């Protein structure tokens, strides 16, 4: 996970010092790289939490949430819960997946917080 996070960070931040990173970053989309990095950081956080590294896990989860950016909005004033489930298109599916990823990260953060209280 550490190598994957390092490689994805260099893609996201545009560090093309190595030729393999340069080739990979030309083929990928920055937003997709951010989503993938957020997933990797979430998994690293899970591993750190299971090994007892609460602060390390918290840091990974917060970094992943930051990469996901602000909550996506819908055409109905930003209320993601108001999505029309009868008229689901690709944008709504991506919005739902983004919200699900973010919710999982916040759930892990909440579990870490409740363990330290």
Biopython code that builds the backbone (N, CA, C, O; Angstrom):
import numpy as np
from Bio.PDB.StructureBuilder import StructureBuilder

atoms = [
    (1, "UNK", "N", (0.818, -1.186, 0.000)),
    (1, "UNK", "CA", (0.000, 0.000, 0.000)),
    (1, "UNK", "C", (0.865, 1.254, 0.000)),
    (1, "UNK", "O", (0.514, 2.261, -0.616)),
    (2, "UNK", "N", (1.984, 1.186, 0.687)),
    (2, "UNK", "CA", (2.865, 2.348, 0.753)),
    (2, "UNK", "C", (3.395, 2.746, -0.614)),
    (2, "UNK", "O", (3.436, 3.929, -0.951)),
    (3, "UNK", "N", (3.802, 1.750, -1.406)),
    (3, "UNK", "CA", (4.301, 2.043, -2.752)),
    (3, "UNK", "C", (3.189, 2.601, -3.634)),
    (3, "UNK", "O", (3.404, 3.554, -4.383)),
    (4, "UNK", "N", (2.014, 2.013, -3.546)),
    (4, "UNK", "CA", (0.882, 2.493, -4.344)),
    (4, "UNK", "C", (0.535, 3.933, -3.968)),
    (4, "UNK", "O", (0.270, 4.760, -4.841)),
    (5, "UNK", "N", (0.537, 4.228, -2.674)),
    (5, "UNK", "CA", (0.241, 5.592, -2.231)),
    (5, "UNK", "C", (1.293, 6.563, -2.739)),
    (5, "UNK", "O", (0.962, 7.665, -3.177)),
    (6, "UNK", "N", (2.553, 6.165, -2.685)),
    (6, "UNK", "CA", (3.634, 7.027, -3.163)),
    (6, "UNK", "C", (3.502, 7.298, -4.659)),
    (6, "UNK", "O", (3.650, 8.438, -5.099)),
    (7, "UNK", "N", (3.231, 6.274, -5.426)),
    (7, "UNK", "CA", (3.079, 6.415, -6.876)),
    (7, "UNK", "C", (1.872, 7.291, -7.208)),
    (7, "UNK", "O", (1.963, 8.171, -8.064)),
    (8, "UNK", "N", (0.763, 7.059, -6.548)),
    (8, "UNK", "CA", (-0.442, 7.848, -6.817)),
    (8, "UNK", "C", (-0.283, 9.300, -6.379)),
    (8, "UNK", "O", (-0.782, 10.212, -7.038)),
    (9, "UNK", "N", (0.418, 9.512, -5.258)),
    (9, "UNK", "CA", (0.657, 10.893, -4.824)),
    (9, "UNK", "C", (1.457, 11.652, -5.875)),
    (9, "UNK", "O", (1.173, 12.817, -6.153)),
    (10, "UNK", "N", (2.448, 11.000, -6.453)),
    (10, "UNK", "CA", (3.241, 11.678, -7.469)),
    (10, "UNK", "C", (2.427, 11.931, -8.729)),
    (10, "UNK", "O", (2.674, 12.914, -9.428)),
    (11, "UNK", "N", (1.466, 11.071, -9.035)),
    (11, "UNK", "CA", (0.570, 11.327, -10.174)),
    (11, "UNK", "C", (-0.327, 12.527, -9.901)),
    (11, "UNK", "O", (-0.491, 13.403, -10.749)),
    (12, "UNK", "N", (-0.908, 12.551, -8.697)),
    (12, "UNK", "CA", (-1.853, 13.606, -8.337)),
    (12, "UNK", "C", (-1.162, 14.958, -8.266)),
    (12, "UNK", "O", (-1.716, 15.967, -8.701)),
    (13, "UNK", "N", (0.045, 14.979, -7.718)),
    (13, "UNK", "CA", (0.753, 16.239, -7.521)),
    (13, "UNK", "C", (1.620, 16.621, -8.707)),
    (13, "UNK", "O", (2.296, 17.649, -8.671)),
    (14, "UNK", "N", (1.613, 15.809, -9.758)),
    (14, "UNK", "CA", (2.330, 16.156, -10.983)),
    (14, "UNK", "C", (3.829, 15.963, -10.918)),
    (14, "UNK", "O", (4.548, 16.520, -11.747)),
    (15, "UNK", "N", (4.324, 15.200, -9.968)),
    (15, "UNK", "CA", (5.749, 14.931, -9.854)),
    (15, "UNK", "C", (6.106, 13.843, -10.855)),
    (15, "UNK", "O", (5.825, 12.667, -10.627)),
    (16, "UNK", "N", (6.715, 14.229, -11.948)),
    (16, "UNK", "CA", (7.026, 13.271, -13.013)),
    (16, "UNK", "C", (8.529, 13.031, -13.088)),
    (16, "UNK", "O", (9.105, 12.997, -14.176)),
    (17, "UNK", "N", (9.156, 12.867, -11.938)),
    (17, "UNK", "CA", (10.599, 12.663, -11.895)),
    (17, "UNK", "C", (11.002, 11.325, -12.507)),
    (17, "UNK", "O", (12.057, 11.219, -13.131)),
    (18, "UNK", "N", (10.164, 10.304, -12.331)),
    (18, "UNK", "CA", (10.522, 9.015, -12.910)),
    (18, "UNK", "C", (9.726, 8.790, -14.191)),
    (18, "UNK", "O", (8.587, 9.241, -14.314)),
    (19, "UNK", "N", (10.327, 8.102, -15.124)),
    (19, "UNK", "CA", (9.668, 7.893, -16.417)),
    (19, "UNK", "C", (8.414, 7.030, -16.291)),
    (19, "UNK", "O", (7.460, 7.223, -17.043)),
    (20, "UNK", "N", (8.401, 6.079, -15.347)),
    (20, "UNK", "CA", (7.204, 5.242, -15.190)),
    (20, "UNK", "C", (6.032, 6.071, -14.689)),
    (20, "UNK", "O", (4.894, 5.846, -15.102)),
    (21, "UNK", "N", (6.294, 7.023, -13.809)),
    (21, "UNK", "CA", (5.230, 7.895, -13.327)),
    (21, "UNK", "C", (4.743, 8.783, -14.461)),
    (21, "UNK", "O", (3.544, 9.033, -14.583)),
    (22, "UNK", "N", (5.658, 9.260, -15.286)),
    (22, "UNK", "CA", (5.281, 10.126, -16.403)),
    (22, "UNK", "C", (4.365, 9.387, -17.371)),
    (22, "UNK", "O", (3.374, 9.947, -17.838)),
    (23, "UNK", "N", (4.691, 8.137, -17.674)),
    (23, "UNK", "CA", (3.863, 7.354, -18.594)),
    (23, "UNK", "C", (2.491, 7.117, -17.985)),
    (23, "UNK", "O", (1.473, 7.272, -18.659)),
    (24, "UNK", "N", (2.462, 6.746, -16.719)),
    (24, "UNK", "CA", (1.191, 6.464, -16.072)),
    (24, "UNK", "C", (0.326, 7.710, -15.950)),
    (24, "UNK", "O", (-0.892, 7.637, -16.113)),
    (25, "UNK", "N", (0.946, 8.855, -15.662)),
    (25, "UNK", "CA", (0.140, 10.055, -15.481)),
    (25, "UNK", "C", (-0.417, 10.559, -16.798)),
    (25, "UNK", "O", (-1.439, 11.246, -16.805)),
    (26, "UNK", "N", (0.233, 10.235, -17.930)),
    (26, "UNK", "CA", (-0.315, 10.623, -19.222)),
    (26, "UNK", "C", (-1.552, 9.815, -19.566)),
    (26, "UNK", "O", (-2.431, 10.302, -20.277)),
    (27, "UNK", "N", (-1.632, 8.593, -19.072)),
    (27, "UNK", "CA", (-2.759, 7.724, -19.397)),
    (27, "UNK", "C", (-3.940, 7.913, -18.462)),
    (27, "UNK", "O", (-5.044, 7.477, -18.788)),
    (28, "UNK", "N", (-3.752, 8.539, -17.327)),
    (28, "UNK", "CA", (-4.818, 8.612, -16.333)),
    (28, "UNK", "C", (-5.374, 10.001, -16.168)),
    (28, "UNK", "O", (-4.805, 10.988, -16.632)),
    (29, "UNK", "N", (-6.470, 10.047, -15.512)),
    (29, "UNK", "CA", (-7.145, 11.291, -15.200)),
    (29, "UNK", "C", (-6.807, 11.660, -13.755)),
    (29, "UNK", "O", (-6.805, 10.794, -12.879)),
    (30, "UNK", "N", (-6.523, 12.928, -13.504)),
    (30, "UNK", "CA", (-6.143, 13.363, -12.167)),
    (30, "UNK", "C", (-7.238, 13.050, -11.149)),
    (30, "UNK", "O", (-6.940, 12.598, -10.044)),
    (31, "UNK", "N", (-8.480, 13.281, -11.502)),
    (31, "UNK", "CA", (-9.573, 13.022, -10.565)),
    (31, "UNK", "C", (-9.674, 11.533, -10.241)),
    (31, "UNK", "O", (-9.918, 11.163, -9.092)),
    (32, "UNK", "N", (-9.488, 10.683, -11.240)),
    (32, "UNK", "CA", (-9.526, 9.245, -10.989)),
    (32, "UNK", "C", (-8.355, 8.829, -10.107)),
    (32, "UNK", "O", (-8.501, 7.967, -9.240)),
    (33, "UNK", "N", (-7.186, 9.446, -10.330)),
    (33, "UNK", "CA", (-6.026, 9.162, -9.484)),
    (33, "UNK", "C", (-6.299, 9.570, -8.040)),
    (33, "UNK", "O", (-5.891, 8.871, -7.113)),
    (34, "UNK", "N", (-6.987, 10.698, -7.840)),
    (34, "UNK", "CA", (-7.330, 11.140, -6.489)),
    (34, "UNK", "C", (-8.264, 10.147, -5.814)),
    (34, "UNK", "O", (-8.096, 9.830, -4.637)),
    (35, "UNK", "N", (-9.246, 9.658, -6.558)),
    (35, "UNK", "CA", (-10.186, 8.687, -5.994)),
    (35, "UNK", "C", (-9.463, 7.390, -5.633)),
    (35, "UNK", "O", (-9.708, 6.802, -4.580)),
    (36, "UNK", "N", (-8.577, 6.958, -6.515)),
    (36, "UNK", "CA", (-7.825, 5.732, -6.248)),
    (36, "UNK", "C", (-6.907, 5.920, -5.049)),
    (36, "UNK", "O", (-6.807, 5.037, -4.198)),
    (37, "UNK", "N", (-6.234, 7.069, -4.977)),
    (37, "UNK", "CA", (-5.364, 7.347, -3.835)),
    (37, "UNK", "C", (-6.177, 7.402, -2.548)),
    (37, "UNK", "O", (-5.725, 6.902, -1.518)),
    (38, "UNK", "N", (-7.362, 7.996, -2.586)),
    (38, "UNK", "CA", (-8.215, 8.044, -1.395)),
    (38, "UNK", "C", (-8.578, 6.629, -0.946)),
    (38, "UNK", "O", (-8.612, 6.349, 0.253)),
    (39, "UNK", "N", (-8.847, 5.746, -1.889)),
    (39, "UNK", "CA", (-9.154, 4.353, -1.556)),
    (39, "UNK", "C", (-7.955, 3.672, -0.911)),
    (39, "UNK", "O", (-8.095, 2.970, 0.091)),
    (40, "UNK", "N", (-6.769, 3.882, -1.495)),
    (40, "UNK", "CA", (-5.545, 3.280, -0.953)),
    (40, "UNK", "C", (-5.273, 3.812, 0.455)),
    (40, "UNK", "O", (-4.930, 3.047, 1.356)),
    (41, "UNK", "N", (-5.427, 5.131, 0.640)),
    (41, "UNK", "CA", (-5.208, 5.713, 1.961)),
    (41, "UNK", "C", (-6.213, 5.171, 2.978)),
    (41, "UNK", "O", (-5.870, 4.948, 4.139)),
    (42, "UNK", "N", (-7.452, 4.961, 2.537)),
    (42, "UNK", "CA", (-8.451, 4.365, 3.417)),
    (42, "UNK", "C", (-8.047, 2.962, 3.853)),
    (42, "UNK", "O", (-8.198, 2.603, 5.020)),
    (43, "UNK", "N", (-7.536, 2.173, 2.918)),
    (43, "UNK", "CA", (-7.080, 0.812, 3.257)),
    (43, "UNK", "C", (-5.873, 0.860, 4.190)),
    (43, "UNK", "O", (-5.764, 0.057, 5.117)),
    (44, "UNK", "N", (-4.962, 1.815, 3.936)),
    (44, "UNK", "CA", (-3.814, 1.962, 4.826)),
    (44, "UNK", "C", (-4.283, 2.346, 6.230)),
    (44, "UNK", "O", (-3.735, 1.870, 7.224)),
    (45, "UNK", "N", (-5.295, 3.206, 6.306)),
    (45, "UNK", "CA", (-5.855, 3.581, 7.601)),
    (45, "UNK", "C", (-6.447, 2.388, 8.322)),
    (45, "UNK", "O", (-6.271, 2.232, 9.530)),
    (46, "UNK", "N", (-7.152, 1.543, 7.578)),
    (46, "UNK", "CA", (-7.716, 0.331, 8.176)),
    (46, "UNK", "C", (-6.613, -0.557, 8.747)),
    (46, "UNK", "O", (-6.734, -1.075, 9.857)),
    (47, "UNK", "N", (-5.539, -0.728, 7.981)),
    (47, "UNK", "CA", (-4.428, -1.559, 8.447)),
    (47, "UNK", "C", (-3.777, -0.976, 9.690)),
    (47, "UNK", "O", (-3.478, -1.695, 10.643)),
    (48, "UNK", "N", (-3.563, 0.334, 9.672)),
    (48, "UNK", "CA", (-2.949, 0.971, 10.838)),
    (48, "UNK", "C", (-3.844, 0.855, 12.064)),
    (48, "UNK", "O", (-3.358, 0.620, 13.170)),
    (49, "UNK", "N", (-5.145, 1.017, 11.872)),
    (49, "UNK", "CA", (-6.074, 0.897, 12.992)),
    (49, "UNK", "C", (-6.061, -0.519, 13.557)),
    (49, "UNK", "O", (-6.085, -0.707, 14.774)),
    (50, "UNK", "N", (-6.021, -1.509, 12.674)),
    (50, "UNK", "CA", (-6.025, -2.895, 13.153)),
    (50, "UNK", "C", (-4.719, -3.254, 13.853)),
    (50, "UNK", "O", (-4.678, -4.201, 14.638)),
    (51, "UNK", "N", (-3.650, -2.504, 13.576)),
    (51, "UNK", "CA", (-2.364, -2.740, 14.243)),
    (51, "UNK", "C", (-2.187, -1.837, 15.459)),
    (51, "UNK", "O", (-1.125, -1.840, 16.081)),
    (52, "UNK", "N", (-3.216, -1.066, 15.803)),
    (52, "UNK", "CA", (-3.161, -0.246, 16.999)),
    (52, "UNK", "C", (-2.596, 1.150, 16.814)),
    (52, "UNK", "O", (-2.441, 1.880, 17.793)),
    (53, "UNK", "N", (-2.282, 1.541, 15.584)),
    (53, "UNK", "CA", (-1.745, 2.876, 15.312)),
    (53, "UNK", "C", (-2.904, 3.831, 15.033)),
    (53, "UNK", "O", (-3.199, 4.144, 13.879)),
    (54, "UNK", "N", (-3.556, 4.290, 16.102)),
    (54, "UNK", "CA", (-4.755, 5.108, 15.979)),
    (54, "UNK", "C", (-4.445, 6.441, 15.303)),
    (54, "UNK", "O", (-5.184, 6.865, 14.415)),
    (55, "UNK", "N", (-3.382, 7.097, 15.704)),
    (55, "UNK", "CA", (-3.040, 8.399, 15.123)),
    (55, "UNK", "C", (-2.669, 8.272, 13.647)),
    (55, "UNK", "O", (-3.049, 9.115, 12.834)),
    (56, "UNK", "N", (-1.931, 7.226, 13.303)),
    (56, "UNK", "CA", (-1.580, 6.987, 11.901)),
    (56, "UNK", "C", (-2.817, 6.719, 11.061)),
    (56, "UNK", "O", (-2.935, 7.212, 9.939)),
    (57, "UNK", "N", (-3.734, 5.939, 11.606)),
    (57, "UNK", "CA", (-4.978, 5.634, 10.898)),
    (57, "UNK", "C", (-5.798, 6.904, 10.701)),
    (57, "UNK", "O", (-6.323, 7.155, 9.616)),
    (58, "UNK", "N", (-5.903, 7.697, 11.757)),
    (58, "UNK", "CA", (-6.663, 8.951, 11.674)),
    (58, "UNK", "C", (-6.081, 9.857, 10.589)),
    (58, "UNK", "O", (-6.825, 10.479, 9.831)),
    (59, "UNK", "N", (-4.767, 9.928, 10.520)),
    (59, "UNK", "CA", (-4.096, 10.753, 9.514)),
    (59, "UNK", "C", (-4.408, 10.273, 8.097)),
    (59, "UNK", "O", (-4.672, 11.081, 7.206)),
    (60, "UNK", "N", (-4.378, 8.964, 7.895)),
    (60, "UNK", "CA", (-4.678, 8.407, 6.569)),
    (60, "UNK", "C", (-6.123, 8.696, 6.169)),
    (60, "UNK", "O", (-6.391, 9.069, 5.027)),
    (61, "UNK", "N", (-7.056, 8.523, 7.114)),
    (61, "UNK", "CA", (-8.465, 8.777, 6.813)),
    (61, "UNK", "C", (-8.702, 10.245, 6.481)),
    (61, "UNK", "O", (-9.429, 10.558, 5.539)),
    (62, "UNK", "N", (-8.095, 11.145, 7.246)),
    (62, "UNK", "CA", (-8.258, 12.571, 6.983)),
    (62, "UNK", "C", (-7.663, 12.971, 5.640)),
    (62, "UNK", "O", (-8.237, 13.792, 4.924)),
    (63, "UNK", "N", (-6.503, 12.390, 5.291)),
    (63, "UNK", "CA", (-5.907, 12.665, 3.981)),
    (63, "UNK", "C", (-6.817, 12.178, 2.855)),
    (63, "UNK", "O", (-6.972, 12.853, 1.837)),
    (64, "UNK", "N", (-7.415, 11.007, 3.045)),
    (64, "UNK", "CA", (-8.322, 10.457, 2.030)),
    (64, "UNK", "C", (-9.550, 11.347, 1.859)),
    (64, "UNK", "O", (-9.985, 11.596, 0.735)),
    (65, "UNK", "N", (-10.108, 11.825, 2.963)),
    (65, "UNK", "CA", (-11.281, 12.704, 2.897)),
    (65, "UNK", "C", (-10.927, 14.003, 2.189)),
    (65, "UNK", "O", (-11.708, 14.508, 1.382)),
    (66, "UNK", "N", (-9.752, 14.542, 2.490)),
    (66, "UNK", "CA", (-9.314, 15.780, 1.841)),
    (66, "UNK", "C", (-9.170, 15.590, 0.331)),
    (66, "UNK", "O", (-9.517, 16.482, -0.443)),
    (67, "UNK", "N", (-8.664, 14.442, -0.084)),
    (67, "UNK", "CA", (-8.521, 14.162, -1.519)),
    (67, "UNK", "C", (-9.864, 14.080, -2.229)),
    (67, "UNK", "O", (-9.969, 14.452, -3.398)),
    (68, "UNK", "N", (-10.880, 13.603, -1.543)),
    (68, "UNK", "CA", (-12.193, 13.479, -2.168)),
    (68, "UNK", "C", (-12.837, 14.837, -2.413)),
    (68, "UNK", "O", (-13.771, 14.949, -3.207)),
    (69, "UNK", "N", (-12.343, 15.864, -1.739)),
    (69, "UNK", "CA", (-12.842, 17.209, -1.970)),
    (69, "UNK", "C", (-14.191, 17.445, -1.340)),
    (69, "UNK", "O", (-14.655, 16.643, -0.529)),
    (70, "UNK", "N", (-14.831, 18.560, -1.713)),
    (70, "UNK", "CA", (-16.133, 18.885, -1.131)),
    (70, "UNK", "C", (-17.203, 17.907, -1.599)),
    (70, "UNK", "O", (-17.057, 17.230, -2.617)),
    (71, "UNK", "N", (-18.265, 17.857, -0.838)),
    (71, "UNK", "CA", (-19.391, 16.997, -1.210)),
    (71, "UNK", "C", (-19.919, 17.382, -2.582)),
    (71, "UNK", "O", (-20.056, 18.568, -2.882)),
    (72, "UNK", "N", (-20.216, 16.395, -3.418)),
    (72, "UNK", "CA", (-20.805, 16.712, -4.717)),
    (72, "UNK", "C", (-22.208, 17.250, -4.524)),
    (72, "UNK", "O", (-22.899, 16.884, -3.573)),
    (73, "UNK", "N", (-22.625, 18.113, -5.422)),
    (73, "UNK", "CA", (-23.980, 18.646, -5.313)),
    (73, "UNK", "C", (-24.818, 18.162, -6.480)),
    (73, "UNK", "O", (-24.297, 17.738, -7.511)),
    (74, "UNK", "N", (-26.112, 18.235, -6.298)),
    (74, "UNK", "CA", (-27.038, 17.891, -7.366)),
    (74, "UNK", "C", (-27.676, 19.175, -7.859)),
    (74, "UNK", "O", (-27.407, 20.250, -7.324)),
    (75, "UNK", "N", (-28.499, 19.072, -8.852)),
    (75, "UNK", "CA", (-29.163, 20.253, -9.398)),
    (75, "UNK", "C", (-30.228, 20.797, -8.449)),
    (75, "UNK", "O", (-30.806, 21.850, -8.716)),
    (76, "UNK", "N", (-30.494, 20.104, -7.357)),
    (76, "UNK", "CA", (-31.553, 20.502, -6.431)),
    (76, "UNK", "C", (-30.968, 21.157, -5.188)),
    (76, "UNK", "O", (-31.312, 20.789, -4.064)),
    (77, "UNK", "N", (-30.088, 22.125, -5.391)),
    (77, "UNK", "CA", (-29.575, 22.895, -4.272)),
    (77, "UNK", "C", (-28.560, 22.175, -3.410)),
    (77, "UNK", "O", (-28.383, 22.542, -2.248)),
    (78, "UNK", "N", (-27.892, 21.171, -3.931)),
    (78, "UNK", "CA", (-26.853, 20.497, -3.181)),
    (78, "UNK", "C", (-27.333, 19.412, -2.248)),
    (78, "UNK", "O", (-26.533, 18.864, -1.490)),
    (79, "UNK", "N", (-28.602, 19.083, -2.274)),
    (79, "UNK", "CA", (-29.131, 18.044, -1.406)),
    (79, "UNK", "C", (-28.932, 16.696, -2.088)),
    (79, "UNK", "O", (-29.716, 16.290, -2.945)),
    (80, "UNK", "N", (-27.858, 16.010, -1.684)),
    (80, "UNK", "CA", (-27.527, 14.735, -2.314)),
    (80, "UNK", "C", (-28.599, 13.693, -2.034)),
    (80, "UNK", "O", (-28.819, 12.802, -2.854)),
    (81, "UNK", "N", (-29.264, 13.787, -0.904)),
    (81, "UNK", "CA", (-30.291, 12.800, -0.576)),
    (81, "UNK", "C", (-31.530, 12.946, -1.463)),
    (81, "UNK", "O", (-32.385, 12.061, -1.479)),
    (82, "UNK", "N", (-31.631, 14.055, -2.201)),
    (82, "UNK", "CA", (-32.812, 14.292, -3.027)),
    (82, "UNK", "C", (-32.661, 13.731, -4.439)),
    (82, "UNK", "O", (-33.442, 14.088, -5.321)),
    (83, "UNK", "N", (-31.683, 12.869, -4.672)),
    (83, "UNK", "CA", (-31.505, 12.305, -6.006)),
    (83, "UNK", "C", (-32.730, 11.493, -6.404)),
    (83, "UNK", "O", (-33.305, 10.776, -5.586)),
    (84, "UNK", "N", (-33.119, 11.612, -7.653)),
    (84, "UNK", "CA", (-34.276, 10.897, -8.177)),
    (84, "UNK", "C", (-33.857, 9.473, -8.526)),
    (84, "UNK", "O", (-33.182, 9.253, -9.532)),
    (85, "UNK", "N", (-34.253, 8.506, -7.703)),
    (85, "UNK", "CA", (-33.821, 7.135, -7.915)),
    (85, "UNK", "C", (-34.478, 6.502, -9.136)),
    (85, "UNK", "O", (-33.985, 5.496, -9.647)),
    (86, "UNK", "N", (-35.584, 7.076, -9.612)),
    (86, "UNK", "CA", (-36.223, 6.549, -10.810)),
    (86, "UNK", "C", (-35.542, 7.030, -12.080)),
    (86, "UNK", "O", (-35.761, 6.472, -13.155)),
    (87, "UNK", "N", (-34.717, 8.063, -11.961)),
    (87, "UNK", "CA", (-34.055, 8.652, -13.120)),
    (87, "UNK", "C", (-32.550, 8.688, -12.878)),
    (87, "UNK", "O", (-31.928, 9.749, -12.930)),
    (88, "UNK", "N", (-31.977, 7.524, -12.613)),
    (88, "UNK", "CA", (-30.555, 7.442, -12.293)),
    (88, "UNK", "C", (-29.748, 7.453, -13.583)),
    (88, "UNK", "O", (-29.976, 6.646, -14.484)),
    (89, "UNK", "N", (-28.805, 8.379, -13.653)),
    (89, "UNK", "CA", (-27.871, 8.390, -14.765)),
    (89, "UNK", "C", (-26.459, 8.193, -14.218)),
    (89, "UNK", "O", (-26.279, 8.015, -13.013)),
    (90, "UNK", "N", (-25.473, 8.224, -15.085)),
    (90, "UNK", "CA", (-24.097, 7.969, -14.684)),
    (90, "UNK", "C", (-23.615, 8.979, -13.656)),
    (90, "UNK", "O", (-22.881, 8.613, -12.739)),
    (91, "UNK", "N", (-24.010, 10.243, -13.785)),
    (91, "UNK", "CA", (-23.603, 11.264, -12.829)),
    (91, "UNK", "C", (-24.115, 10.988, -11.437)),
    (91, "UNK", "O", (-23.392, 11.172, -10.458)),
    (92, "UNK", "N", (-25.367, 10.543, -11.337)),
    (92, "UNK", "CA", (-25.929, 10.231, -10.029)),
    (92, "UNK", "C", (-25.255, 9.016, -9.411)),
    (92, "UNK", "O", (-25.069, 8.965, -8.195)),
    (93, "UNK", "N", (-24.892, 8.051, -10.221)),
    (93, "UNK", "CA", (-24.198, 6.873, -9.712)),
    (93, "UNK", "C", (-22.826, 7.274, -9.174)),
    (93, "UNK", "O", (-22.426, 6.826, -8.100)),
    (94, "UNK", "N", (-22.105, 8.115, -9.914)),
    (94, "UNK", "CA", (-20.804, 8.574, -9.444)),
    (94, "UNK", "C", (-20.935, 9.393, -8.166)),
    (94, "UNK", "O", (-20.096, 9.284, -7.272)),
    (95, "UNK", "N", (-21.971, 10.205, -8.075)),
    (95, "UNK", "CA", (-22.222, 10.984, -6.865)),
    (95, "UNK", "C", (-22.491, 10.058, -5.687)),
    (95, "UNK", "O", (-21.967, 10.265, -4.593)),
    (96, "UNK", "N", (-23.303, 9.047, -5.915)),
    (96, "UNK", "CA", (-23.619, 8.093, -4.851)),
    (96, "UNK", "C", (-22.368, 7.336, -4.403)),
    (96, "UNK", "O", (-22.173, 7.115, -3.208)),
    (97, "UNK", "N", (-21.527, 6.941, -5.350)),
    (97, "UNK", "CA", (-20.293, 6.234, -5.000)),
    (97, "UNK", "C", (-19.352, 7.129, -4.203)),
    (97, "UNK", "O", (-18.710, 6.679, -3.254)),
    (98, "UNK", "N", (-19.275, 8.394, -4.592)),
    (98, "UNK", "CA", (-18.436, 9.340, -3.868)),
    (98, "UNK", "C", (-18.933, 9.526, -2.437)),
    (98, "UNK", "O", (-18.141, 9.551, -1.495)),
    (99, "UNK", "N", (-20.233, 9.654, -2.283)),
    (99, "UNK", "CA", (-20.826, 9.807, -0.949)),
    (99, "UNK", "C", (-20.598, 8.558, -0.109)),
    (99, "UNK", "O", (-20.334, 8.653, 1.089)),
    (100, "UNK", "N", (-20.698, 7.405, -0.724)),
    (100, "UNK", "CA", (-20.475, 6.149, -0.006)),
    (100, "UNK", "C", (-19.034, 6.048, 0.478)),
    (100, "UNK", "O", (-18.788, 5.641, 1.613)),
    (101, "UNK", "N", (-18.088, 6.413, -0.369)),
    (101, "UNK", "CA", (-16.673, 6.386, 0.021)),
    (101, "UNK", "C", (-16.422, 7.321, 1.189)),
    (101, "UNK", "O", (-15.773, 6.954, 2.168)),
    (102, "UNK", "N", (-16.942, 8.529, 1.074)),
    (102, "UNK", "CA", (-16.767, 9.533, 2.128)),
    (102, "UNK", "C", (-17.412, 9.054, 3.436)),
    (102, "UNK", "O", (-16.831, 9.221, 4.508)),
    (103, "UNK", "N", (-18.610, 8.462, 3.351)),
    (103, "UNK", "CA", (-19.310, 7.981, 4.544)),
    (103, "UNK", "C", (-18.507, 6.891, 5.243)),
    (103, "UNK", "O", (-18.434, 6.863, 6.472)),
    (104, "UNK", "N", (-17.908, 5.997, 4.470)),
    (104, "UNK", "CA", (-17.085, 4.943, 5.055)),
    (104, "UNK", "C", (-15.889, 5.498, 5.811)),
    (104, "UNK", "O", (-15.550, 5.024, 6.896)),
    (105, "UNK", "N", (-15.251, 6.512, 5.226)),
    (105, "UNK", "CA", (-14.095, 7.129, 5.887)),
    (105, "UNK", "C", (-14.517, 7.823, 7.185)),
    (105, "UNK", "O", (-13.831, 7.716, 8.202)),
    (106, "UNK", "N", (-15.644, 8.532, 7.145)),
    (106, "UNK", "CA", (-16.137, 9.190, 8.360)),
    (106, "UNK", "C", (-16.543, 8.157, 9.415)),
    (106, "UNK", "O", (-16.377, 8.394, 10.611)),
    (107, "UNK", "N", (-17.071, 7.019, 8.975)),
    (107, "UNK", "CA", (-17.435, 5.963, 9.912)),
    (107, "UNK", "C", (-16.187, 5.457, 10.644)),
    (107, "UNK", "O", (-16.195, 5.302, 11.866)),
    (108, "UNK", "N", (-15.120, 5.203, 9.888)),
    (108, "UNK", "CA", (-13.873, 4.759, 10.510)),
    (108, "UNK", "C", (-13.336, 5.806, 11.483)),
    (108, "UNK", "O", (-12.871, 5.463, 12.570)),
    (109, "UNK", "N", (-13.398, 7.084, 11.095)),
    (109, "UNK", "CA", (-12.944, 8.144, 11.998)),
    (109, "UNK", "C", (-13.773, 8.158, 13.282)),
    (109, "UNK", "O", (-13.234, 8.333, 14.375)),
    (110, "UNK", "N", (-15.060, 7.977, 13.144)),
    (110, "UNK", "CA", (-15.923, 7.945, 14.320)),
    (110, "UNK", "C", (-15.605, 6.781, 15.232)),
    (110, "UNK", "O", (-15.621, 6.923, 16.454)),
    (111, "UNK", "N", (-15.315, 5.631, 14.647)),
    (111, "UNK", "CA", (-14.953, 4.463, 15.451)),
    (111, "UNK", "C", (-13.644, 4.703, 16.186)),
    (111, "UNK", "O", (-13.498, 4.299, 17.340)),
    (112, "UNK", "N", (-12.685, 5.360, 15.526)),
    (112, "UNK", "CA", (-11.419, 5.664, 16.184)),
    (112, "UNK", "C", (-11.641, 6.639, 17.340)),
    (112, "UNK", "O", (-11.025, 6.507, 18.397)),
    (113, "UNK", "N", (-12.513, 7.603, 17.135)),
    (113, "UNK", "CA", (-12.790, 8.596, 18.174)),
    (113, "UNK", "C", (-13.477, 7.964, 19.370)),
    (113, "UNK", "O", (-13.178, 8.311, 20.513)),
    (114, "UNK", "N", (-14.395, 7.039, 19.119)),
    (114, "UNK", "CA", (-15.113, 6.411, 20.223)),
    (114, "UNK", "C", (-14.198, 5.465, 21.009)),
    (114, "UNK", "O", (-14.439, 5.222, 22.191)),
    (115, "UNK", "N", (-13.166, 4.937, 20.377)),
    (115, "UNK", "CA", (-12.222, 4.057, 21.062)),
    (115, "UNK", "C", (-11.296, 4.836, 21.975)),
    (115, "UNK", "O", (-10.819, 4.303, 22.977)),
    (116, "UNK", "N", (-11.031, 6.109, 21.635)),
    (116, "UNK", "CA", (-10.092, 6.891, 22.430)),
    (116, "UNK", "C", (-10.763, 7.660, 23.561)),
    (116, "UNK", "O", (-10.077, 8.287, 24.369)),
    (117, "UNK", "N", (-12.092, 7.622, 23.632)),
    (117, "UNK", "CA", (-12.818, 8.373, 24.673)),
    (117, "UNK", "C", (-12.826, 7.596, 25.961)),
    (117, "UNK", "O", (-13.385, 8.057, 26.956)),
]
sb = StructureBuilder()
sb.init_structure("model")
sb.init_model(0)
sb.init_chain("A")
sb.init_seg("    ")
for serial, (resi, resn, name, xyz) in enumerate(atoms, 1):
    if name == "N":
        sb.init_residue(resn, " ", resi, " ")
    sb.init_atom(name, np.array(xyz, "f"), 0.0, 1.0, " ", f" {name:<3s}", serial, name[0])
structure = sb.get_structure()
